[in-house]
């Protein structure tokens, strides 16, 4: 049992930090879906790299290239839309639990003329207490190592509580969807039964009228 709890906690810790990179075309827009509990802070850090045809590799940086970042909540409402430079960081706080869509695209097309139309984006998304800079918090509040560790544990407990509330929200939504689907299936089955009975009754009356017209009965 203790091993299961430990594995679940490790999975939770790893599931709230995502680092990746991807390639983007000139007019391309990349979107990512992140499941976030309510009242949770999210920090995204990104860095762009241009492809140099001369050296056949990506440059360490790409000055002059900007990125547009847009975030939508589960209801489709835009909660953040802002332009940034070639390297930066964006922050937002969720107010509705569910799937948030994070989209990025370049706000310039000049790079495509000499970069072979290739741009690499490094993206790091941190959710919940992972977004906190505890070194800065310790320096600001003058916390000892023990106090800082307690602060981290309290933040982790709070985030786990938010995750549990979100899981209950998902379970309730799934239950409502299942009940709605079951009701639709039931009504469809009843409708099919009524249609079959009505068709059978019409066929019997039609055949009876046919036999009477032919004087077979």
Residue pairs with C-beta under 8 A, 6 or more apart in sequence:
12 160
12 163
16 126
16 127
16 128
16 130
16 159
17 124
17 125
17 126
17 127
17 130
18 34
18 123
18 124
18 125
19 122
19 123
19 124
19 125
20 122
20 123
21 120
21 121
21 122
21 123
22 30
22 120
22 121
22 123
23 118
23 119
23 120
23 121
24 30
24 104
24 105
24 106
24 119
24 120
24 121
25 117
25 118
25 119
26 106
26 109
26 111
26 112
26 117
27 105
27 109
28 105
29 103
29 104
29 105
30 103
30 104
30 105
30 121
31 101
31 102
31 103
31 104
32 101
32 102
32 103
32 123
32 125
33 99
33 100
33 101
33 102
34 42
34 99
34 100
34 102
34 125
34 127
35 98
35 99
35 100
35 166
36 42
36 94
36 97
36 98
36 100
36 127
36 166
37 94
37 97
37 128
37 159
37 162
37 163
37 165
37 166
38 94
38 95
38 96
38 97
38 162
38 165
38 166
39 93
39 94
39 95
39 162
40 93
40 94
40 127
40 128
40 159
40 162
41 91
41 92
41 93
41 127
41 128
41 131
41 132
42 91
42 92
42 93
42 94
42 100
42 125
42 126
42 127
42 131
43 89
43 90
43 91
43 125
43 126
43 131
44 69
44 89
44 90
44 91
44 102
44 123
44 124
44 125
44 126
45 88
45 89
45 123
45 124
45 126
46 67
46 69
46 84
46 87
46 88
46 89
46 90
46 104
46 121
46 122
46 123
46 124
47 61
47 86
47 87
47 121
47 122
48 61
48 62
48 65
48 67
48 86
48 87
48 106
48 119
48 120
48 121
48 122
49 58
49 59
49 60
49 61
49 62
49 119
49 120
49 121
49 122
50 58
50 59
50 62
50 65
50 111
50 115
50 118
50 119
50 120
51 57
51 58
51 59
51 115
51 116
51 118
51 119
51 120
52 58
52 59
52 115
53 114
53 115
53 116
58 118
58 120
61 86
61 87
62 86
62 111
62 119
63 86
64 86
64 108
64 110
64 111
65 85
65 86
65 106
65 108
65 111
65 119
66 83
66 84
66 85
66 86
66 106
66 107
66 108
67 83
67 84
67 85
67 86
67 88
67 104
67 105
67 106
67 107
67 121
68 81
68 82
68 83
68 84
68 104
68 105
68 106
68 107
69 80
69 81
69 82
69 83
69 84
69 90
69 102
69 103
69 104
70 78
70 80
70 81
70 102
70 103
70 104
71 78
71 79
71 80
71 81
71 90
71 92
71 100
71 101
71 102
71 103
72 78
72 79
72 100
72 101
72 103
73 79
73 94
73 95
73 96
73 98
73 100
74 96
74 97
74 98
74 99
74 100
75 96
79 92
79 94
79 95
80 90
80 92
82 90
83 107
84 90
91 131
94 100
97 165
97 166
97 169
98 169
102 125
104 121
104 123
106 119
111 119
128 155
128 159
128 162
129 152
129 155
129 156
129 158
129 159
132 155
134 148
134 151
134 152
137 143
137 148
137 151
138 148
143 151
208 217
211 217
